[in-house]
Amino acid sequence: MEILGWVGALIAILGTWLNIQKNKYGFVLFFISNLTLVFVNIYFKSYSQAFLFFVYTIFAIVGYIKWNTPKSSSTRY
């Protein structure tokens, strides 16, 4: 199970690198790594960490959707 935690961490690092490169598939890797870390933390009975990674999993889904939604030309940031 410890190895699975390391795999999740390495996938998250790769996801961060993809986001730095403005690649939306970083969110896909975040989804995978965060969901993996939810189960790892449940296994180790670290429920607060499991909850945190569950929230991060939701954020990864929302981020992917937002990056796939075209911006309207009237929206300014």
Buried (B, 14 or more C-beta within 10 A) or exposed (E): EEEEBEBBBEBBEBBBEBBEEEBBBBBBBBBBBBBBBBBBBBEEEBEEBBEBBBEBBEBBBEBBEEBEEEEEEEEEE
